[in-house]
């Protein structure tokens, strides 16, 4: 890409950025409440209806890095990059079944995080700590990748290499984000998500109409992409190759299991006003999956357009090449806002975990509600600026590799969180042992593959490492629980929340 600064694009970008900044600070007055209470600051008072929740979760799940990374992956590996499409379809029936039940239990017992639920369910603070640490570890690189998405957009508009202009713009953007998140809590990304999602839809609709016309139509676009993959050789193409099928299927399935275990997804869901709101959103959210499929096709468009860029720079380069500068600025603003919303929710989700499940039990057991909220606000600042330092001073590969590990890690809390909603059979020590084995095995297998998410099993083919580790996790938890039960030492629920009452509340 050239080093020319596109000032018109920057002007349009600046206008929309100032608009959402004003909305972010105004959000503290929206659905006004006492933001010195953690459930108000960190969960919006659990008062978000169907429309707000739809925009919030959509803005939370479909991020800037998704818009940047999915097309870049398609450019590199072809149809295999579309694994994100089936996984965002598979996930919503799971959300429909599981998340309303979790909401009911958490509301009944005033739980703010999944780790709160685990501690209340099993009466085991070490298991809750494991869930909290896993959530924070998996979230940090995810936030960093939102910053990467913003950075490549800034570079696409011509600030890359200009006195490190992209980094300066990134720092300014996230200082502003940190301030209005501190002030308004979850209400800020909920309000901004309205603007962000509408802008993303306008950008995607324009792209799928205008760019193929420039390329001679969809047939010409697919033909050009097919010829490019054929010339490159190897197991890639615009159609999924037989050697990719197992890896594609397991990666989609494992990612679907993992998605709503992330703290930001759980936070967005627990902020809903009722279980019916969650069920309605599980029905409506697949609309975003349609948009995601169209976004993925930007990769084929970039190949056909002979975009002079590689990796994460592909989409910004395609935008600047295909649209008038003013509209390119609008599209870049949409993508950048797609980073601000999830980054805010992610930092809030991580802050809730640190406050409720690390700081309060291990640092200050006697925190007042106001002190609890203050710790969460400060933690959200630390998390955001930690991710910012990560991006500015460390190689990008670190963040990408850790994010790949993050998906493997977060899957290992599934038995404790999801099984606990449906059965009282598992022993907490067994779940903790399963978590340790899953974390160690998943990390080890991924590291042995160069921090990649796929491991080849003899006679089966490539399989998502997260599922391999999760299977080992579950098997060990079952075996230890069975042995403990056979010896007359069943699950100790003397400290646990009244599970039967919680189940009754879900009916």
GIZI-V582098 format. One record per pair of residues at least 24 apart in sequence whose C-alpha atoms are under 10 Angstrom apart, sorted by the first residue. I is the first residue (numbers start at 0). GAP is how many residues later the second one is. If there is no record, write none. Layout:
i;gap
I;GAP
I;GAP
This chain:
i;gap
0;154
0;155
0;156
0;157
0;159
0;306
0;307
0;308
0;309
0;312
0;313
0;315
0;316
0;319
1;153
1;154
1;155
1;156
1;157
1;158
1;306
1;315
2;152
2;153
2;154
2;155
2;156
2;157
2;158
2;159
3;151
3;152
3;153
3;154
3;155
3;156
3;158
4;149
4;150
4;151
4;152
4;153
4;154
4;155
4;157
5;150
5;151
5;152
5;153
5;314
5;319
5;320
5;322
5;323
6;150
6;151
6;318
6;319
6;322
7;149
7;316
7;317
7;318
7;319
7;320
7;321
8;148
8;149
8;311
8;315
8;316
8;317
8;318
8;319
8;320
8;321
8;322
8;323
8;324
9;144
9;147
9;148
9;149
9;315
9;316
9;318
9;319
9;320
9;322
9;323
10;314
10;315
10;318
10;319
11;313
11;314
11;315
11;316
11;317
11;318
11;319
11;320
11;321
12;141
12;144
12;313
12;314
12;315
12;316
12;317
12;318
12;319
12;320
12;321
12;323
12;324
13;315
13;316
13;319
14;314
14;315
14;318
15;179
15;180
15;183
15;313
15;314
15;317
15;318
15;321
16;156
16;159
16;316
16;317
16;319
16;320
16;323
17;158
18;173
18;176
19;157
19;168
19;169
19;171
19;172
19;173
19;174
19;175
19;176
19;317
19;320
20;152
20;155
20;156
20;158
20;159
20;167
20;171
21;158
21;166
21;170
22;157
22;164
22;165
22;166
22;168
22;169
22;172
23;152
23;153
23;155
23;156
23;157
23;159
23;160
23;161
23;162
23;163
23;164
23;165
23;166
23;167
23;168
24;151
24;152
24;154
24;155
24;156
24;157
24;158
24;159
24;160
24;162
24;163
25;154
25;157
25;158
25;161
25;162
25;165
26;153
26;154
26;156
26;157
26;158
26;159
26;160
26;161
26;162
26;163
26;164
26;165
27;152
27;153
27;154
27;155
27;156
27;157
27;158
27;159
27;160
28;155
28;158
28;159
29;154
29;157
29;158
29;161
30;156
31;152
31;155
33;336
34;147
34;148
34;149
34;150
34;335
34;338
34;339
35;333
35;334
35;335
35;336
35;337
35;338
35;341
36;331
36;332
36;333
36;334
36;335
36;336
36;337
37;74
37;147
37;314
37;317
37;318
37;331
37;332
37;333
37;334
37;335
37;336
37;337
37;338
37;339
38;71
38;72
38;73
38;146
38;147
38;231
38;232
38;313
38;330
38;334
39;144
39;145
39;146
39;147
39;231
39;333
40;140
40;141
40;142
40;143
40;144
40;145
40;146
40;147
40;307
40;311
40;332
40;333
40;335
40;336
41;70
41;71
41;139
41;142
41;143
41;144
41;145
41;225
41;226
41;228
41;229
41;303
41;305
41;306
41;307
41;309
41;310
41;331
41;334
41;335
42;69
42;70
42;142
42;143
42;144
42;224
42;225
42;226
42;227
42;228
42;229
42;302
42;305
42;306
42;309
43;140
43;141
43;142
43;143
43;144
43;146
43;223
43;224
43;226
43;227
43;228
43;229
44;141
44;142
44;225
44;226
44;227
44;228
45;57
45;61
45;66
45;221
45;222
45;223
45;224
45;225
45;226
45;227
45;228
46;223
46;224
46;225
46;226
46;227
47;139
47;142
47;220
47;221
47;222
47;223
47;224
47;225
47;226
47;229
48;222
48;223
48;224
48;225
48;227
48;228
48;229
48;232
49;222
49;223
49;224
49;226
49;227
49;228
49;229
49;230
49;231
49;234
50;143
50;226
50;229
50;230
50;233
51;135
51;138
51;139
51;141
51;142
51;219
51;220
51;225
52;137
52;140
52;215
52;216
52;217
52;218
52;219
52;220
52;224
52;225
52;227
52;228
52;232
53;136
53;139
53;140
53;214
53;215
53;218
53;223
53;224
53;226
53;227
53;228
53;230
53;231
53;234
54;134
54;135
54;136
54;137
54;138
54;139
54;140
54;141
54;142
54;143
54;213
54;226
54;230
54;233
55;130
55;131
55;133
55;134
55;135
55;136
55;137
55;138
55;141
55;209
55;212
55;213
55;215
55;216
55;285
55;286
55;289
56;133
56;136
56;207
56;208
56;209
56;210
56;211
56;212
56;214
56;215
56;224
56;228
56;284
56;285
56;288
57;135
57;136
57;139
57;207
57;210
57;223
57;226
57;227
57;228
57;229
57;230
57;231
57;280
57;283
57;284
58;130
58;131
58;133
58;134
58;135
58;136
58;137
58;138
58;141
58;209
58;229
58;278
58;279
58;280
58;281
58;282
58;283
58;284
58;286
59;129
59;130
59;133
59;204
59;205
59;207
59;208
59;278
59;279
59;280
59;281
59;282
59;283
59;284
59;285
59;286
60;27
60;198
60;199
60;201
60;203
60;204
60;207
60;224
60;227
60;277
60;280
60;281
61;26
61;135
61;138
61;226
61;227
61;229
61;230
61;276
61;277
61;279
61;280
62;79
62;82
62;83
62;86
62;272
62;273
62;274
62;275
62;276
62;277
62;278
62;279
62;280
63;81
63;82
63;83
63;84
63;85
63;86
63;89
63;136
63;268
63;270
63;271
63;272
63;273
63;274
63;275
63;276
63;277
63;278
63;279
64;77
64;78
64;79
64;80
64;81
64;82
64;83
64;84
64;85
64;87
64;247
64;270
64;271
64;273
64;274
64;277
65;79
65;80
65;83
65;226
65;229
65;230
65;269
65;272
65;273
66;82
66;133
66;137
66;225
66;228
66;229
66;231
66;245
66;248
66;268
66;269
66;271
66;272
67;78
67;80
67;81
67;82
67;84
67;85
67;227
67;228
67;230
67;231
67;243
67;244
67;245
67;246
67;247
67;248
67;267
68;76
68;79
68;80
68;226
68;227
68;230
68;242
68;243
68;244
68;245
68;246
69;222
69;223
69;225
69;226
69;227
69;228
69;229
69;242
69;245
70;221
70;222
70;223
70;224
70;225
70;226
70;227
70;228
70;229
70;230
70;231
70;240
70;241
70;243
70;244
71;224
71;226
71;227
71;228
71;230
71;238
71;239
71;240
71;241
71;242
71;243
72;223
72;226
72;238
72;239
72;241
73;162
73;163
73;164
73;222
73;223
73;224
73;225
73;226
73;228
73;229
74;150
74;153
74;154
74;161
74;162
74;163
74;221
74;222
74;223
74;224
74;225
74;226
74;227
74;228
74;235
74;236
74;239
75;153
75;160
75;161
75;223
75;227
75;234
75;235
76;152
76;157
76;158
76;159
76;160
76;161
76;163
76;222
77;147
77;148
77;151
77;157
77;158
77;159
77;160
77;161
77;162
77;163
77;218
77;219
77;221
77;222
78;157
78;158
78;159
78;160
78;161
78;162
78;165
78;169
78;217
78;218
78;220
78;221
79;155
79;156
79;157
79;158
79;159
79;160
79;161
79;164
79;165
79;167
79;168
79;169
80;157
80;159
80;167
80;215
80;216
80;218
81;156
81;158
81;166
81;170
81;210
81;211
81;213
81;214
81;215
82;164
82;165
82;166
82;167
82;168
82;169
82;170
82;172
82;210
82;213
83;164
83;167
83;168
83;169
83;171
83;172
83;205
83;208
83;209
83;212
84;167
84;201
84;203
84;204
84;205
84;206
84;207
84;208
84;209
84;211
85;162
85;163
85;165
85;166
85;167
85;169
85;170
85;203
85;207
86;161
86;162
86;163
86;164
86;165
86;166
86;167
86;168
86;169
86;170
86;171
86;172
86;202
87;164
87;165
87;167
87;168
87;171
87;197
87;198
87;200
87;201
87;202
87;204
88;163
88;164
88;167
88;193
88;196
88;197
88;198
88;199
88;200
88;201
89;162
89;163
89;164
89;165
89;166
89;167
89;196
90;161
90;162
90;163
90;164
90;165
90;166
90;167
90;168
90;169
90;191
90;195
91;164
91;167
91;168
91;187
91;189
91;190
91;191
91;192
91;193
91;194
92;163
92;186
92;189
92;190
93;162
93;163
93;166
93;188
94;161
94;162
94;164
94;165
94;174
94;183
94;184
94;186
94;187
94;188
95;179
95;180
95;182
95;183
95;184
95;185
95;186
95;187
96;181
96;182
96;185
97;162
97;180
97;181
97;319
97;320
97;321
97;323
97;324
98;161
98;162
98;167
98;170
98;171
98;176
98;179
98;180
98;183
98;319
98;322
99;169
99;170
99;172
99;174
99;175
99;176
99;177
99;178
99;179
99;406
99;407
100;174
100;177
100;317
100;320
100;321
100;401
100;402
100;404
100;405
100;406
101;164
101;167
101;168
101;173
101;315
101;316
101;318
101;319
101;400
101;401
101;404
102;163
102;166
102;167
102;168
102;169
102;170
102;171
102;172
102;175
102;402
102;403
103;166
103;170
103;171
103;398
103;399
103;400
103;401
103;402
103;403
104;316
104;392
104;393
104;394
104;396
104;397
104;398
104;399
104;400
104;401
105;164
105;396
106;163
106;164
106;166
106;167
106;395
106;398
107;393
107;394
107;397
107;398
108;388
108;389
108;393
110;159
110;245
111;154
111;155
111;158
111;159
111;237
111;240
111;241
111;244
111;245
112;150
112;151
112;153
112;154
112;157
112;236
112;237
112;239
112;240
112;241
112;242
112;243
112;244
113;147
113;148
113;149
113;152
113;153
113;156
113;238
113;239
113;243
113;299
113;302
113;303
113;304
114;148
114;237
114;238
114;241
114;242
114;243
114;298
114;301
114;302
115;236
115;237
115;240
115;241
116;299
116;300
116;303
116;304
116;379
116;380
117;295
117;298
117;299
117;300
117;302
117;303
117;310
117;378
117;379
118;238
118;297
118;309
118;376
118;377
118;378
119;373
119;375
119;376
119;377
119;378
119;379
120;295
120;296
120;299
120;300
120;303
120;307
120;372
120;374
120;375
120;376
120;377
120;378
120;381
121;294
121;298
121;302
121;304
121;305
121;306
121;307
121;309
121;369
121;370
121;371
121;372
121;373
121;374
121;375
121;377
122;305
122;368
122;369
122;370
122;371
122;372
122;373
122;374
123;303
123;304
123;305
123;308
123;368
123;369
123;371
123;372
124;232
124;233
124;236
124;303
125;231
125;302
125;303
125;306
126;286
126;289
126;301
126;302
126;303
126;304
126;305
126;306
126;308
127;225
127;229
127;230
127;285
127;288
127;289
127;300
127;304
128;224
128;225
128;227
128;228
128;229
128;232
128;233
129;227
129;228
129;282
129;283
129;302
129;305
129;306
130;130
130;222
130;226
130;278
130;279
130;281
130;282
130;283
130;285
130;286
130;301
130;304
131;131
131;218
131;220
131;221
131;222
131;223
131;224
131;225
131;226
131;281
132;217
132;220
132;221
132;224
132;225
132;277
133;128
133;129
133;219
133;272
133;275
133;276
133;277
133;278
133;279
133;301
133;305
134;126
134;127
134;128
134;129
134;214
134;215
134;218
134;219
134;271
134;274
134;275
134;278
135;126
135;127
135;210
135;211
135;213
135;214
135;215
135;216
135;217
135;218
135;247
135;270
135;274
136;213
136;265
136;266
136;268
136;269
136;272
136;273
137;124
137;125
137;212
137;264
137;265
137;266
137;267
137;268
137;269
137;270
137;271
137;272
137;273
138;123
138;124
138;125
138;204
138;207
138;208
138;210
138;211
138;244
138;248
138;263
138;264
138;267
138;268
138;271
139;203
139;206
139;207
139;210
139;243
139;244
139;246
139;247
139;250
139;259
139;262
139;263
139;266
140;245
140;246
140;249
140;250
140;257
140;258
140;259
140;260
140;261
140;262
140;263
140;264
140;265
141;120
141;200
141;201
141;204
141;205
141;245
141;257
141;258
141;260
141;261
141;262
141;264
141;265
142;196
142;197
142;199
142;200
142;201
142;202
142;203
142;204
142;240
142;241
142;242
142;243
142;244
142;245
142;247
142;248
142;256
142;260
143;195
143;199
143;239
143;240
143;241
143;242
143;243
143;244
143;245
143;246
143;247
143;248
143;252
143;254
143;255
143;256
143;258
143;259
144;194
144;198
144;242
144;243
144;245
144;246
144;251
144;254
144;255
144;257
144;258
145;189
145;190
145;191
145;192
145;193
145;194
145;195
145;196
145;197
145;241
145;242
145;245
146;24
146;26
146;27
146;189
146;192
146;193
146;196
146;237
146;240
146;241
146;243
146;244
146;245
147;164
147;188
147;191
147;240
147;243
147;244
147;248
147;251
147;252
148;163
148;164
148;167
148;186
148;187
148;188
148;189
148;190
149;182
149;183
149;185
149;186
149;187
149;188
149;189
149;190
150;161
150;162
150;185
150;240
150;241
151;159
151;160
151;161
151;162
151;163
151;164
151;165
151;180
151;184
152;159
152;160
152;161
152;162
152;163
152;164
152;166
152;176
152;178
152;179
152;180
152;182
152;183
153;162
153;178
153;179
153;182
154;158
154;161
154;162
155;153
155;157
155;158
155;159
155;160
155;161
155;162
155;163
155;164
155;172
155;176
156;159
156;160
156;162
156;163
156;168
156;171
156;172
156;175
157;162
165;226
166;221
166;224
166;225
167;224
169;166
169;218
169;221
169;222
170;214
170;217
170;218
170;221
172;163
172;167
173;166
173;169
173;170
173;207
173;210
173;211
173;214
174;206
174;209
174;210
174;213
175;164
176;163
176;164
176;166
176;167
176;204
176;207
177;162
177;165
177;166
177;169
177;199
177;200
177;202
177;203
177;204
177;205
177;206
177;207
178;198
178;202
179;164
180;160
180;162
180;163
180;164
180;166
180;167
180;196
180;199
180;200
181;162
181;166
181;192
181;194
181;195
181;196
181;197
181;198
181;199
182;194
183;193
184;159
184;160
184;162
184;163
184;188
184;191
184;192
184;195
185;81
185;82
185;85
185;155
185;158
185;159
185;161
185;162
185;163
186;84
186;158
187;153
187;156
187;157
188;148
188;151
188;152
188;153
188;154
188;155
188;156
189;78
189;151
189;152
189;154
189;155
190;150
191;145
191;146
191;148
191;149
192;144
192;145
192;147
192;148
192;149
193;147
194;139
194;142
194;143
195;137
195;138
195;139
195;140
195;141
195;142
195;143
195;144
195;145
196;91
196;137
196;138
196;140
196;141
196;144
197;136
198;131
198;132
198;133
198;134
198;135
198;136
198;138
198;139
199;91
199;95
199;130
199;131
199;132
199;133
199;134
199;135
199;137
199;138
200;87
200;90
200;130
200;133
201;128
201;129
201;132
202;92
202;116
202;124
202;125
202;127
202;128
202;129
202;130
202;131
202;132
203;87
203;88
203;90
203;91
203;94
203;127
204;86
204;89
204;90
205;117
205;121
205;125
206;87
206;88
206;90
206;91
206;94
206;111
206;112
206;115
206;116
206;124
207;86
207;87
207;89
207;90
207;93
209;112
209;113
210;87
210;90
210;91
210;93
210;94
210;107
210;108
210;110
210;111
210;112
211;86
211;88
211;89
211;92
211;93
211;110
213;87
213;91
213;108
214;86
214;89
214;90
215;88
217;82
217;83
219;81
219;84
220;76
220;79
220;80
220;81
220;82
220;83
220;84
221;75
221;78
221;79
221;81
221;82
222;77
222;81
223;76
223;77
223;79
223;80
223;81
223;82
224;74
224;75
224;76
224;77
224;78
224;79
224;80
224;81
225;74
225;77
225;78
226;76
226;77
227;72
227;75
227;76
228;74
237;62
242;218
242;219
243;217
243;218
243;219
244;216
244;217
244;218
245;208
245;210
245;214
245;215
245;216
245;217
245;218
246;206
246;207
246;208
246;209
246;213
246;214
246;215
246;216
246;217
246;218
247;206
247;214
247;215
247;216
248;213
248;214
248;215
249;204
249;212
249;213
249;214
249;215
249;216
249;217
249;218
250;202
250;203
250;211
250;212
250;213
250;214
250;215
250;216
251;212
252;211
252;213
252;214
253;153
253;154
253;157
253;209
253;210
253;211
253;212
253;213
253;214
253;216
254;152
254;153
254;155
254;156
254;209
254;211
254;212
255;155
256;150
256;153
256;154
256;157
256;209
256;210
257;148
257;149
257;150
257;151
257;152
257;153
257;154
257;155
257;156
257;208
257;209
258;148
258;151
258;152
259;150
259;151
259;154
260;146
260;149
260;150
260;151
260;152
260;153
260;156
260;157
261;84
261;87
261;88
261;144
261;145
261;148
261;149
261;151
262;82
262;83
262;84
262;85
262;86
262;87
262;88
262;89
262;90
262;147
263;78
263;79
263;80
263;81
263;82
263;83
263;84
263;85
263;86
263;88
264;77
264;80
264;81
264;84
265;79
265;80
265;83
266;78
266;79
266;81
266;82
266;83
266;85
267;74
267;77
267;78
267;80
267;81
274;231
342;40
342;41
342;44
343;36
343;37
343;40
344;35
345;34
345;37
345;38
346;29
346;30
346;32
346;33
346;34
346;35
346;36
346;37
346;38
346;40
347;28
347;29
347;31
347;32
347;33
347;35
347;36
348;27
348;31
349;26
349;29
349;30
349;33
349;34
350;24
350;25
350;26
350;27
350;28
350;29
350;30
350;31
350;32
351;24
351;25
351;27
351;28
352;26
353;25
353;26
354;24
396;54
397;53
399;51
399;52
400;45
400;46
400;49
400;50
400;51
400;52
401;49
401;50
402;48
403;42
403;47
403;48
403;49
403;62
404;34
404;37
404;38
404;41
404;42
404;46
404;47
404;48
404;60
404;61
405;37
405;60
406;35
406;46
406;58
406;59
407;30
407;31
407;33
407;34
407;35
407;38
407;45
407;56
407;57
407;58
407;59
407;60
407;61
407;62
408;26
408;29
408;30
408;31
408;33
408;34
408;57
408;60
408;61
409;29
409;56
409;60
410;24
410;27
410;28
410;31
410;55
410;56
410;58
410;59
410;62
411;24
411;25
411;26
411;27
411;30
411;54
411;55
411;57
411;58
411;59
411;60
411;61
411;62
412;25
412;26
412;57
412;60
413;56
413;59
413;60
414;55
414;58
414;59
414;62
415;58
415;61
419;79
420;78
420;81
420;82
420;85
421;77
421;81
422;76
422;80
423;66
423;67
423;68
423;69
423;75
423;76
424;53
424;56
424;57
424;60
424;65
424;66
425;51
425;52
425;53
425;54
425;55
425;56
425;58
425;59
425;64
425;65
425;66
426;50
426;51
426;53
426;54
426;55
426;57
426;58
426;62
426;63
426;64
426;65
426;66
427;49
427;52
427;53
427;62
427;63
427;64
427;65
428;48
428;51
428;52
428;55
428;62
429;43
429;44
429;45
429;46
429;47
429;48
429;49
429;50
429;51
429;52
429;53
429;54
429;61
430;42
430;43
430;45
430;46
430;47
430;49
430;50
431;41
431;44
431;45
432;40
432;41
432;43
432;44
432;47
433;35
433;36
433;37
433;38
433;39
433;40
433;41
433;42
433;43
433;44
433;45
433;46
434;34
434;35
434;37
434;38
434;39
434;41
434;42
435;37
436;32
436;33
436;35
436;36
436;37
436;39
436;40
437;27
437;28
437;29
437;30
437;31
437;32
437;33
437;34
437;35
437;36
437;38
438;27
438;30
438;31
438;34
439;29
440;24
440;25
440;27
440;28
440;29
440;31
440;32
441;24
441;25
441;26
441;27
441;28
441;30
441;31
442;26
443;25
444;24
